[in-house]
Amino acid sequence: MFFIVARKPRVEYKGAVYHVIHRGNNREYIFEDAADKRYLLSSIVDIKDPMGLSLMGYVIMSNHYHLLVKTEKRALSFVMQKLNNNYARYYNKKIGRSGHVFGDRYKSTLITDNNYLISVLRYIHLNPVKAEMTENSHDYKWSSDMHYRRNNNRFVEIDFVLDIISKNWKQAIKQYIELMGNEETSSKIDFEVNEVIENKDTDGKPEPEKIRTTNLDEILWSTGVGKEDFDLIKNCSRKRNLTPYKIEYIKFAQEEGYTLEQIAKNINSTSSAIANLLLRNS
């Protein structure tokens, strides 16, 4: 039996942390040269303070960009509309055309777990390395990697992430650099930060816990998974054909307000394994 699952609305509230990805239409190289990348970065910097946006990480590739942001004033959808419309006008004028510059709508993942936050930042900064555009993340000019290495918080809010790694800033930067090392080295670094990121309103008071209308097993069933595959997922099977169901389950569960640790525990997995699954399939 299969269920038709409608696209759920984005979860947006003050203090929410997101991983945002947006690609060029038909994966076109819309950030082909330094001038394009510089314009997008300048646009981000220009709008972040008026929009109440904290920028914690970014990378600008040739045909897409990644942002790690926290919203404090305006909804993420409003900020993204402003940013993308601004860049689209610039790019269309530059090449003398009209029409869509970005493909479909941007992708955003709500982050409510500190382990996942660290994994996302690493994924963002290693994008140019994995794309074989550079051998080391710190050699790529169009990312926030060097802000962390040089303790530069001029427009990137590095303190938020570094405080998660260590309260000692020197130790935090040292561990960050180790984290950005090769795959084998970084996989051995264990950031066991189980404390959920607090999302606070403007008065500094924690927001009330979101009321959940669905339990985790119900969310897993809603993906359309069959009984046999349901049991396999619940027992942490790693069969590839189960991946689409797992991704839907994780994303829907996050939208219901569950943490990565809770989501992972329900299928006998770990929060780090869930985080890596999301990143590999982003």
ZIPE-V239526 format. One record per residue. N is the residue number from 1. PSI is psi as a letter, one per 30 degrees, with the letter a starting at -180 (* if undefined). NEAR is the number of other C-alpha atoms within 8 Angstrom. Layout:
n: <N:N>
psi: <PSI:PSI>
near: <NEAR:NEAR>
//
This chain:
n: <1:2:3:4:5:6:7:8:9:10:11:12:13:14:15:16:17:18:19:20:21:22:23:24:25:26:27:28:29:30:31:32:33:34:35:36:37:38:39:40:41:42:43:44:45:46:47:48:49:50:51:52:53:54:55:56:57:58:59:60:61:62:63:64:65:66:67:68:69:70:71:72:73:74:75:76:77:78:79:80:81:82:83:84:85:86:87:88:89:90:91:92:93:94:95:96:97:98:99:100:101:102:103:104:105:106:107:108:109:110:111:112:113:114:115:116:117:118:119:120:121:122:123:124:125:126:127:128:129:130:131:132:133:134:135:136:137:138:139:140:141:142:143:144:145:146:147:148:149:150:151:152:153:154:155:156:157:158:159:160:161:162:163:164:165:166:167:168:169:170:171:172:173:174:175:176:177:178:179:180:181:182:183:184:185:186:187:188:189:190:191:192:193:194:195:196:197:198:199:200:201:202:203:204:205:206:207:208:209:210:211:212:213:214:215:216:217:218:219:220:221:222:223:224:225:226:227:228:229:230:231:232:233:234:235:236:237:238:239:240:241:242:243:244:245:246:247:248:249:250:251:252:253:254:255:256:257:258:259:260:261:262:263:264:265:266:267:268:269:270:271:272:273:274:275:276:277:278:279:280:281:282>
psi: <k:k:k:j:j:l:k:l:l:k:j:k:l:k:g:k:k:k:j:k:k:k:l:l:k:g:h:l:i:f:h:e:l:e:e:e:e:e:e:e:e:e:e:e:e:e:f:e:e:e:f:h:k:k:j:f:l:l:k:j:a:e:g:l:l:k:k:j:l:k:k:f:d:l:k:e:e:e:e:e:e:e:e:e:e:e:e:e:e:e:e:e:e:e:g:h:l:l:a:k:e:k:k:a:l:l:k:k:k:k:j:g:k:e:e:e:e:e:e:e:e:e:e:e:f:g:e:e:e:f:g:h:f:l:f:k:e:f:f:k:e:h:l:g:e:f:e:e:e:g:h:j:h:e:g:k:i:f:e:e:e:e:f:e:e:k:f:j:e:e:e:e:e:e:e:e:e:e:e:g:a:l:e:e:e:f:f:f:k:j:i:i:j:f:k:k:k:k:j:k:a:f:f:g:k:k:k:k:k:k:k:k:f:k:l:e:e:e:e:e:e:f:f:g:k:l:e:e:e:e:e:e:e:f:g:h:k:g:k:e:f:f:e:e:e:e:e:e:e:e:e:e:e:e:f:f:g:k:l:e:e:e:e:e:e:f:g:h:a:l:e:e:e:e:e:e:e:e:e:f:g:*>
near: <4:6:7:5:6:4:4:4:4:5:6:7:7:13:10:12:11:12:13:12:11:12:12:13:10:5:9:8:9:11:12:9:7:7:6:11:12:8:9:9:8:8:11:9:9:8:11:11:9:7:10:10:14:12:13:13:15:13:13:11:9:9:12:14:11:12:14:14:13:12:15:13:8:11:10:8:6:8:11:8:8:8:11:9:8:9:11:11:8:8:11:12:9:6:6:6:6:6:5:7:10:11:12:5:6:9:7:8:8:11:11:12:13:13:13:13:11:9:10:11:10:10:9:12:14:11:9:12:11:7:7:7:7:10:7:8:12:7:7:9:5:8:11:11:10:9:11:12:10:6:8:10:10:5:6:12:12:13:7:8:11:13:11:9:10:9:9:7:9:6:9:13:12:8:9:12:9:10:11:11:8:6:6:6:10:11:8:6:8:5:6:5:7:8:6:8:7:5:9:11:11:7:5:6:7:8:7:4:4:6:5:7:5:7:7:9:7:8:12:14:10:9:11:11:11:9:6:6:9:11:8:9:12:10:8:9:7:6:6:5:5:10:8:7:11:10:10:10:11:11:9:9:12:12:10:10:9:9:10:14:10:8:13:12:10:10:10:9:10:9:13:8:8:12:12:9:9:9:9:6:5:4>
//
